[in-house]
Amino acid sequence: MAADKIYINGEIYTVNEKQEWAQAIAITGNKITYVGDNGGARALCGDATEIHDLKGKMMLPGFIDGHCHPVMAAHYLCGVYLEVEWSVDECLAEIGRFIKAHPEQETYFGIGYAEWLFDETGPKKELLDAICADKPIMILGSSAHEAWVNSKALELAGITKDTTDPIPGFHYFHRDADGNPTGHLLEISTQTMIMEKVSFFEEDKIHRALSQATEEYASMGVTTTCDMGAPEFVLKAYFGAMPQMVKEGTYKQRFFGCGRMVAEKSDASLIMPRLKNYMEQYKDDKFRIHFLKIINDGTLETRSAALSQPYDEDGAMVYPLFTKEEIAKLGVEAAAAGLDINVHAIGDEAISGTLAMAKAVREAGFDDCRIVNSHCDYVKDEELALFGKYNVIANTTCVWHYGNPDMEKVIGDRQNHTFRLKTMINGGCRMGQGSDFPVDEFGREPLKGIEMGCSRQLFDQPEAPVLKPYEETLSVKDGIESYTINNAYQMHMEHRLGSIEPGKYADLVVLEQNLFNIPIPEIHKVRVCETIMDGKTVFLAE
């Protein structure tokens, strides 16, 4: 049978250990039908076969963003966008500029300030009141695990000194000495309490943001997004606009996800029945719901990550949302239902919970359940090898792997022992990467993630500090696998995605240069020439 397309004269890195490099491939329909030399591909030419000469360019499997939130991002990026490098004054100036430029809006929303700009008490409502006192404002921090609101937002939501915190010490409102909310919100439950009473989003803007995001992803070589959850207020778009866009082909990536996250213990009894229904309803290779997402702690920047020892900054202790016994029980229940599991765990004590759950799931006989620990910032020395032992995928975001001296005042020398992914890989762990978009800080481009995993230094800043331990730098091979076959495995799709092999879907990316042949600091500058998803070109550079 003649192929529909052949690509020849390439440096094709297949991510297939049995045949790592090839010159040419053939595509028939939406599948790869040949991988080999030019002659073998040309033998499959028919009268209608398209012949594409790669002229020495590099071809890889399409990149998979293994942890992102594109539907949530479509809501969050409809308003003010702040750069993580900005000072407080620069953030306030941009908020003021946006409000002045959009006087017709009744509410204002934004995201992006660096959460380490403020001390442990966080930003104050008075700074936003001075810009706009008569309309509600909500600005999320760069991780989206905290928020900054003005007095009007608190007033309209009915948040006062008498309001009970959703989870005291974890999901809570910062308060002054008299108990009044200061305008600093910790974690998603507090944000939801505001959003249930104040409407910040417009449907047409959400659709435009989704359309923009998918085009941008295609230009980055991304052919699959693994959406790791959304709060309740975005589920209308999650199960409305998104599957419709995938069906129409206007969303140019495959979409794998979970819907709502378990962010409070009471969520589990509500979400598990929903997930079982979603899993049956959405099981296509282009739109699939199959993950249980559990939030078990916060972030180091917001001082809400669960650590086994007190924070150096103020001596505070933060504990995981679930005990080891509770999360193990929930994990076994999810595995028994056929779900895969993704746990947000940043601090070492929260990660211990993931590993305890994985042990319970494996001992219960659920060997094929994919268990993911998202972020993996700080792991106990004695537990690094357990990722390999219990087959826990370590998903991280390598654009976060840079030296940040500000964090040393928060967690002390522990900052110099974070993101120890190379040791985990050497212990048999699969490492995946995701951007955590829209909280990606320095960009969601996979090429940045590959570079910064190899350098542990901020791209384009040769004088910037390098994150210790220096021996934890990754190889280019590690980086490529983290965006391809390892994320495909995470999604239970390694038999159909993640490498260039006959029979797999034709999800591919063409790069201008071979990543193995250039200096590490140049990787993020390499141009994406073409992105192919399901056999069709969805991006072609001019």
HELIX and SHEET records of a PDB file:
HELIX    1   1 ASN A   38  ARG A   42  1                                   5    
HELIX    2   2 PRO A   70  TYR A   76  1                                   7    
HELIX    3   3 VAL A   88  ALA A  101  1                                  14    
HELIX    4   4 GLU A  115  LEU A  117  5                                   3    
HELIX    5   5 LYS A  125  ASP A  129  1                                   5    
HELIX    6   6 SER A  151  ALA A  157  1                                   7    
HELIX    7   7 ILE A  188  MET A  195  1                                   8    
HELIX    8   8 GLU A  203  SER A  219  1                                  17    
HELIX    9   9 GLU A  232  VAL A  234  5                                   3    
HELIX   10  10 LEU A  235  TYR A  238  1                                   4    
HELIX   11  11 ALA A  241  GLU A  248  1                                   8    
HELIX   12  12 ASP A  267  GLN A  281  1                                  15    
HELIX   13  13 LYS A  324  ALA A  336  1                                  13    
HELIX   14  14 ASP A  348  GLU A  363  1                                  16    
HELIX   15  15 ASP A  381  GLU A  383  5                                   3    
HELIX   16  16 LEU A  386  LYS A  389  1                                   4    
HELIX   17  17 CYS A  398  TRP A  400  5                                   3    
HELIX   18  18 PRO A  405  MET A  407  5                                   3    
HELIX   19  19 GLU A  408  ILE A  411  1                                   4    
HELIX   20  20 GLY A  412  HIS A  417  5                                   6    
HELIX   21  21 LEU A  421  ASN A  426  1                                   6    
HELIX   22  22 PRO A  446  SER A  455  1                                  10    
HELIX   23  23 TYR A  470  GLU A  472  5                                   3    
HELIX   24  24 VAL A  476  SER A  482  1                                   7    
HELIX   25  25 ILE A  485  GLN A  490  1                                   6    
HELIX   26  26 LEU A  515  ASN A  517  5                                   3    
HELIX   27  27 ILE A  520  LYS A  525  5                                   6    
SHEET    1   A 4 LYS A  31  GLY A  36  0                                        
SHEET    2   A 4 ALA A  24  THR A  28 -1                                        
SHEET    3   A 4 LYS A   5  ILE A   8 -1                                        
SHEET    4   A 4 GLU A  50  ASP A  53  1                                        
SHEET    1   B 6 TRP A  21  ALA A  22  0                                        
SHEET    2   B 6 GLU A  11  TYR A  13 -1                                        
SHEET    3   B 6 MET A  58  PRO A  61  1                                        
SHEET    4   B 6 LEU A 508  LEU A 511 -1                                        
SHEET    5   B 6 VAL A 528  MET A 533 -1                                        
SHEET    6   B 6 LYS A 536  LEU A 540 -1                                        
SHEET    1   C 4 PHE A  63  CYS A  68  0                                        
SHEET    2   C 4 VAL A 222  ASP A 227  1                                        
SHEET    3   C 4 ARG A 254  GLY A 257  1                                        
SHEET    4   C 4 PHE A 287  ILE A 289  1                                        
SHEET    1   D 6 VAL A  80  TYR A  81  0                                        
SHEET    2   D 6 TYR A 108  TYR A 113  1                                        
SHEET    3   D 6 ILE A 137  GLY A 141  1                                        
SHEET    4   D 6 GLU A 146  VAL A 149 -1                                        
SHEET    5   D 6 PRO A 181  LEU A 186 -1                                        
SHEET    6   D 6 TYR A 172  ARG A 175 -1                                        
SHEET    1   E 5 PHE A 291  ILE A 295  0                                        
SHEET    2   E 5 ASP A 340  ALA A 345  1                                        
SHEET    3   E 5 ILE A 371  HIS A 375  1                                        
SHEET    4   E 5 VAL A 392  THR A 396  1                                        
SHEET    5   E 5 MET A 431  GLN A 433  1                                        
END                                                                             
